[in-house]
């Protein structure tokens, strides 16, 4: 388990990460950073590290460790975990949800409706 600093890695840190992965030889690396940091990290480091897959799991490690409370079961089953999290951490999440959630819904609509040309630049 490794926890990168809250800044881009310097050359020595990149080399150390590459060596750690080389020695461990994992097929899969689980990334538990917040959005969009984990997506950027995976895009940058997948070609630099000798791994088959990287999975962005966001707050899953915090949930499992009991650091962050999860929504009640009925909210989870109803797809409302995001609403519970937004109400729990509004200052941190409102901008992300305002931008990403409508974009996600629009892309799903385009996919199911057959509209192929939805702008992908964020």
Biotite code that builds the C-alpha atoms (Angstrom):
import biotite.structure as struc

atoms = struc.array([
    struc.Atom([0.000, 0.000, 0.000], chain_id="A", res_id=1, res_name="UNK", atom_name="CA", element="C"),
    struc.Atom([1.319, 3.392, -0.948], chain_id="A", res_id=2, res_name="UNK", atom_name="CA", element="C"),
    struc.Atom([-0.012, 6.875, -0.448], chain_id="A", res_id=3, res_name="UNK", atom_name="CA", element="C"),
    struc.Atom([1.262, 9.487, -2.911], chain_id="A", res_id=4, res_name="UNK", atom_name="CA", element="C"),
    struc.Atom([1.718, 13.104, -1.832], chain_id="A", res_id=5, res_name="UNK", atom_name="CA", element="C"),
    struc.Atom([-0.898, 15.746, -2.687], chain_id="A", res_id=6, res_name="UNK", atom_name="CA", element="C"),
    struc.Atom([1.183, 17.031, -5.585], chain_id="A", res_id=7, res_name="UNK", atom_name="CA", element="C"),
    struc.Atom([2.747, 15.604, -8.732], chain_id="A", res_id=8, res_name="UNK", atom_name="CA", element="C"),
    struc.Atom([5.443, 13.032, -8.043], chain_id="A", res_id=9, res_name="UNK", atom_name="CA", element="C"),
    struc.Atom([9.034, 14.173, -8.492], chain_id="A", res_id=10, res_name="UNK", atom_name="CA", element="C"),
    struc.Atom([11.493, 12.052, -10.470], chain_id="A", res_id=11, res_name="UNK", atom_name="CA", element="C"),
    struc.Atom([12.803, 10.203, -7.393], chain_id="A", res_id=12, res_name="UNK", atom_name="CA", element="C"),
    struc.Atom([9.247, 9.380, -6.247], chain_id="A", res_id=13, res_name="UNK", atom_name="CA", element="C"),
    struc.Atom([8.310, 8.181, -9.730], chain_id="A", res_id=14, res_name="UNK", atom_name="CA", element="C"),
    struc.Atom([11.382, 5.940, -9.810], chain_id="A", res_id=15, res_name="UNK", atom_name="CA", element="C"),
    struc.Atom([10.558, 4.557, -6.348], chain_id="A", res_id=16, res_name="UNK", atom_name="CA", element="C"),
    struc.Atom([6.960, 3.829, -7.402], chain_id="A", res_id=17, res_name="UNK", atom_name="CA", element="C"),
    struc.Atom([8.127, 2.103, -10.567], chain_id="A", res_id=18, res_name="UNK", atom_name="CA", element="C"),
    struc.Atom([10.583, -0.001, -8.550], chain_id="A", res_id=19, res_name="UNK", atom_name="CA", element="C"),
    struc.Atom([7.933, -0.941, -5.976], chain_id="A", res_id=20, res_name="UNK", atom_name="CA", element="C"),
    struc.Atom([5.590, -2.090, -8.747], chain_id="A", res_id=21, res_name="UNK", atom_name="CA", element="C"),
    struc.Atom([8.406, -3.907, -10.572], chain_id="A", res_id=22, res_name="UNK", atom_name="CA", element="C"),
    struc.Atom([9.332, -5.868, -7.439], chain_id="A", res_id=23, res_name="UNK", atom_name="CA", element="C"),
    struc.Atom([5.724, -6.622, -6.412], chain_id="A", res_id=24, res_name="UNK", atom_name="CA", element="C"),
    struc.Atom([4.689, -7.608, -9.959], chain_id="A", res_id=25, res_name="UNK", atom_name="CA", element="C"),
    struc.Atom([0.931, -7.050, -9.484], chain_id="A", res_id=26, res_name="UNK", atom_name="CA", element="C"),
    struc.Atom([-1.491, -7.626, -12.330], chain_id="A", res_id=27, res_name="UNK", atom_name="CA", element="C"),
    struc.Atom([-3.967, -5.145, -10.852], chain_id="A", res_id=28, res_name="UNK", atom_name="CA", element="C"),
    struc.Atom([-3.438, -1.898, -8.935], chain_id="A", res_id=29, res_name="UNK", atom_name="CA", element="C"),
    struc.Atom([-6.335, -0.394, -6.993], chain_id="A", res_id=30, res_name="UNK", atom_name="CA", element="C"),
    struc.Atom([-6.332, 3.418, -6.900], chain_id="A", res_id=31, res_name="UNK", atom_name="CA", element="C"),
    struc.Atom([-8.281, 5.059, -4.079], chain_id="A", res_id=32, res_name="UNK", atom_name="CA", element="C"),
    struc.Atom([-7.884, 8.778, -4.735], chain_id="A", res_id=33, res_name="UNK", atom_name="CA", element="C"),
    struc.Atom([-10.657, 11.274, -5.220], chain_id="A", res_id=34, res_name="UNK", atom_name="CA", element="C"),
    struc.Atom([-12.050, 12.218, -8.613], chain_id="A", res_id=35, res_name="UNK", atom_name="CA", element="C"),
    struc.Atom([-10.522, 13.517, -10.870], chain_id="A", res_id=36, res_name="UNK", atom_name="CA", element="C"),
    struc.Atom([-7.112, 12.883, -9.243], chain_id="A", res_id=37, res_name="UNK", atom_name="CA", element="C"),
    struc.Atom([-7.353, 9.106, -9.576], chain_id="A", res_id=38, res_name="UNK", atom_name="CA", element="C"),
    struc.Atom([-8.346, 9.276, -13.246], chain_id="A", res_id=39, res_name="UNK", atom_name="CA", element="C"),
    struc.Atom([-5.429, 11.587, -13.992], chain_id="A", res_id=40, res_name="UNK", atom_name="CA", element="C"),
    struc.Atom([-3.056, 9.392, -12.001], chain_id="A", res_id=41, res_name="UNK", atom_name="CA", element="C"),
    struc.Atom([-4.153, 6.253, -13.838], chain_id="A", res_id=42, res_name="UNK", atom_name="CA", element="C"),
    struc.Atom([-3.929, 7.924, -17.258], chain_id="A", res_id=43, res_name="UNK", atom_name="CA", element="C"),
    struc.Atom([-0.393, 9.093, -16.513], chain_id="A", res_id=44, res_name="UNK", atom_name="CA", element="C"),
    struc.Atom([0.969, 5.994, -14.785], chain_id="A", res_id=45, res_name="UNK", atom_name="CA", element="C"),
    struc.Atom([-0.634, 3.032, -16.560], chain_id="A", res_id=46, res_name="UNK", atom_name="CA", element="C"),
    struc.Atom([1.860, 3.295, -19.432], chain_id="A", res_id=47, res_name="UNK", atom_name="CA", element="C"),
    struc.Atom([4.754, 3.896, -16.990], chain_id="A", res_id=48, res_name="UNK", atom_name="CA", element="C"),
    struc.Atom([4.087, 0.938, -14.693], chain_id="A", res_id=49, res_name="UNK", atom_name="CA", element="C"),
    struc.Atom([4.228, -2.742, -15.532], chain_id="A", res_id=50, res_name="UNK", atom_name="CA", element="C"),
    struc.Atom([0.636, -3.572, -14.596], chain_id="A", res_id=51, res_name="UNK", atom_name="CA", element="C"),
    struc.Atom([-2.232, -4.996, -16.596], chain_id="A", res_id=52, res_name="UNK", atom_name="CA", element="C"),
    struc.Atom([-5.070, -3.002, -15.037], chain_id="A", res_id=53, res_name="UNK", atom_name="CA", element="C"),
    struc.Atom([-5.684, -0.075, -12.728], chain_id="A", res_id=54, res_name="UNK", atom_name="CA", element="C"),
    struc.Atom([-9.048, 0.305, -11.032], chain_id="A", res_id=55, res_name="UNK", atom_name="CA", element="C"),
    struc.Atom([-10.195, 3.636, -9.594], chain_id="A", res_id=56, res_name="UNK", atom_name="CA", element="C"),
    struc.Atom([-12.238, 2.842, -6.499], chain_id="A", res_id=57, res_name="UNK", atom_name="CA", element="C"),
    struc.Atom([-12.561, 6.319, -4.999], chain_id="A", res_id=58, res_name="UNK", atom_name="CA", element="C"),
    struc.Atom([-13.712, 6.220, -1.398], chain_id="A", res_id=59, res_name="UNK", atom_name="CA", element="C"),
    struc.Atom([-14.047, 2.416, -1.200], chain_id="A", res_id=60, res_name="UNK", atom_name="CA", element="C"),
    struc.Atom([-10.989, 2.095, 1.047], chain_id="A", res_id=61, res_name="UNK", atom_name="CA", element="C"),
    struc.Atom([-12.336, 4.808, 3.358], chain_id="A", res_id=62, res_name="UNK", atom_name="CA", element="C"),
    struc.Atom([-15.680, 2.996, 3.558], chain_id="A", res_id=63, res_name="UNK", atom_name="CA", element="C"),
    struc.Atom([-14.018, -0.338, 4.342], chain_id="A", res_id=64, res_name="UNK", atom_name="CA", element="C"),
    struc.Atom([-11.744, 1.240, 6.967], chain_id="A", res_id=65, res_name="UNK", atom_name="CA", element="C"),
    struc.Atom([-14.718, 2.941, 8.619], chain_id="A", res_id=66, res_name="UNK", atom_name="CA", element="C"),
    struc.Atom([-13.328, 6.433, 8.017], chain_id="A", res_id=67, res_name="UNK", atom_name="CA", element="C"),
    struc.Atom([-16.338, 7.531, 5.946], chain_id="A", res_id=68, res_name="UNK", atom_name="CA", element="C"),
    struc.Atom([-19.900, 6.583, 6.766], chain_id="A", res_id=69, res_name="UNK", atom_name="CA", element="C"),
    struc.Atom([-21.945, 4.971, 4.009], chain_id="A", res_id=70, res_name="UNK", atom_name="CA", element="C"),
    struc.Atom([-25.548, 5.717, 3.189], chain_id="A", res_id=71, res_name="UNK", atom_name="CA", element="C"),
    struc.Atom([-28.281, 3.587, 4.744], chain_id="A", res_id=72, res_name="UNK", atom_name="CA", element="C"),
    struc.Atom([-28.923, 0.349, 2.855], chain_id="A", res_id=73, res_name="UNK", atom_name="CA", element="C"),
    struc.Atom([-32.153, 1.599, 1.272], chain_id="A", res_id=74, res_name="UNK", atom_name="CA", element="C"),
    struc.Atom([-30.308, 4.598, -0.220], chain_id="A", res_id=75, res_name="UNK", atom_name="CA", element="C"),
    struc.Atom([-27.543, 2.338, -1.526], chain_id="A", res_id=76, res_name="UNK", atom_name="CA", element="C"),
    struc.Atom([-30.069, 0.003, -3.163], chain_id="A", res_id=77, res_name="UNK", atom_name="CA", element="C"),
    struc.Atom([-31.916, 2.960, -4.674], chain_id="A", res_id=78, res_name="UNK", atom_name="CA", element="C"),
    struc.Atom([-28.793, 4.448, -6.244], chain_id="A", res_id=79, res_name="UNK", atom_name="CA", element="C"),
    struc.Atom([-28.786, 7.399, -3.857], chain_id="A", res_id=80, res_name="UNK", atom_name="CA", element="C"),
    struc.Atom([-25.384, 6.946, -2.228], chain_id="A", res_id=81, res_name="UNK", atom_name="CA", element="C"),
    struc.Atom([-24.264, 10.057, -4.134], chain_id="A", res_id=82, res_name="UNK", atom_name="CA", element="C"),
    struc.Atom([-27.035, 12.123, -2.489], chain_id="A", res_id=83, res_name="UNK", atom_name="CA", element="C"),
    struc.Atom([-26.054, 10.902, 0.964], chain_id="A", res_id=84, res_name="UNK", atom_name="CA", element="C"),
    struc.Atom([-22.410, 11.774, 0.290], chain_id="A", res_id=85, res_name="UNK", atom_name="CA", element="C"),
    struc.Atom([-23.371, 15.185, -1.100], chain_id="A", res_id=86, res_name="UNK", atom_name="CA", element="C"),
    struc.Atom([-25.360, 15.939, 2.058], chain_id="A", res_id=87, res_name="UNK", atom_name="CA", element="C"),
    struc.Atom([-22.458, 14.678, 4.211], chain_id="A", res_id=88, res_name="UNK", atom_name="CA", element="C"),
    struc.Atom([-19.742, 16.703, 2.435], chain_id="A", res_id=89, res_name="UNK", atom_name="CA", element="C"),
    struc.Atom([-21.461, 19.507, 0.485], chain_id="A", res_id=90, res_name="UNK", atom_name="CA", element="C"),
    struc.Atom([-18.494, 21.896, 0.347], chain_id="A", res_id=91, res_name="UNK", atom_name="CA", element="C"),
    struc.Atom([-16.201, 19.271, -1.117], chain_id="A", res_id=92, res_name="UNK", atom_name="CA", element="C"),
    struc.Atom([-18.600, 17.552, -3.509], chain_id="A", res_id=93, res_name="UNK", atom_name="CA", element="C"),
    struc.Atom([-21.111, 20.070, -4.885], chain_id="A", res_id=94, res_name="UNK", atom_name="CA", element="C"),
    struc.Atom([-18.931, 21.359, -7.745], chain_id="A", res_id=95, res_name="UNK", atom_name="CA", element="C"),
    struc.Atom([-17.897, 17.855, -8.781], chain_id="A", res_id=96, res_name="UNK", atom_name="CA", element="C"),
    struc.Atom([-21.461, 16.562, -8.769], chain_id="A", res_id=97, res_name="UNK", atom_name="CA", element="C"),
    struc.Atom([-22.827, 19.642, -10.529], chain_id="A", res_id=98, res_name="UNK", atom_name="CA", element="C"),
    struc.Atom([-20.340, 19.134, -13.366], chain_id="A", res_id=99, res_name="UNK", atom_name="CA", element="C"),
    struc.Atom([-19.945, 15.355, -13.605], chain_id="A", res_id=100, res_name="UNK", atom_name="CA", element="C"),
    struc.Atom([-23.420, 13.979, -12.872], chain_id="A", res_id=101, res_name="UNK", atom_name="CA", element="C"),
    struc.Atom([-25.348, 15.819, -15.637], chain_id="A", res_id=102, res_name="UNK", atom_name="CA", element="C"),
    struc.Atom([-22.551, 14.997, -18.083], chain_id="A", res_id=103, res_name="UNK", atom_name="CA", element="C"),
    struc.Atom([-22.734, 11.313, -17.109], chain_id="A", res_id=104, res_name="UNK", atom_name="CA", element="C"),
    struc.Atom([-26.527, 11.246, -17.556], chain_id="A", res_id=105, res_name="UNK", atom_name="CA", element="C"),
    struc.Atom([-26.263, 13.028, -20.918], chain_id="A", res_id=106, res_name="UNK", atom_name="CA", element="C"),
    struc.Atom([-23.692, 10.515, -22.167], chain_id="A", res_id=107, res_name="UNK", atom_name="CA", element="C"),
    struc.Atom([-25.854, 7.582, -21.067], chain_id="A", res_id=108, res_name="UNK", atom_name="CA", element="C"),
    struc.Atom([-28.825, 9.146, -22.868], chain_id="A", res_id=109, res_name="UNK", atom_name="CA", element="C"),
    struc.Atom([-26.769, 9.555, -26.046], chain_id="A", res_id=110, res_name="UNK", atom_name="CA", element="C"),
    struc.Atom([-25.538, 5.983, -25.852], chain_id="A", res_id=111, res_name="UNK", atom_name="CA", element="C"),
    struc.Atom([-29.007, 4.486, -25.406], chain_id="A", res_id=112, res_name="UNK", atom_name="CA", element="C"),
    struc.Atom([-30.641, 6.783, -27.959], chain_id="A", res_id=113, res_name="UNK", atom_name="CA", element="C"),
    struc.Atom([-28.030, 6.030, -30.595], chain_id="A", res_id=114, res_name="UNK", atom_name="CA", element="C"),
    struc.Atom([-26.608, 9.547, -30.692], chain_id="A", res_id=115, res_name="UNK", atom_name="CA", element="C"),
    struc.Atom([-22.923, 8.880, -31.178], chain_id="A", res_id=116, res_name="UNK", atom_name="CA", element="C"),
    struc.Atom([-21.576, 12.401, -31.410], chain_id="A", res_id=117, res_name="UNK", atom_name="CA", element="C"),
    struc.Atom([-21.629, 13.710, -27.875], chain_id="A", res_id=118, res_name="UNK", atom_name="CA", element="C"),
    struc.Atom([-18.657, 15.963, -27.028], chain_id="A", res_id=119, res_name="UNK", atom_name="CA", element="C"),
    struc.Atom([-16.159, 14.027, -24.959], chain_id="A", res_id=120, res_name="UNK", atom_name="CA", element="C"),
    struc.Atom([-13.903, 16.954, -24.015], chain_id="A", res_id=121, res_name="UNK", atom_name="CA", element="C"),
    struc.Atom([-14.406, 17.941, -20.387], chain_id="A", res_id=122, res_name="UNK", atom_name="CA", element="C"),
])
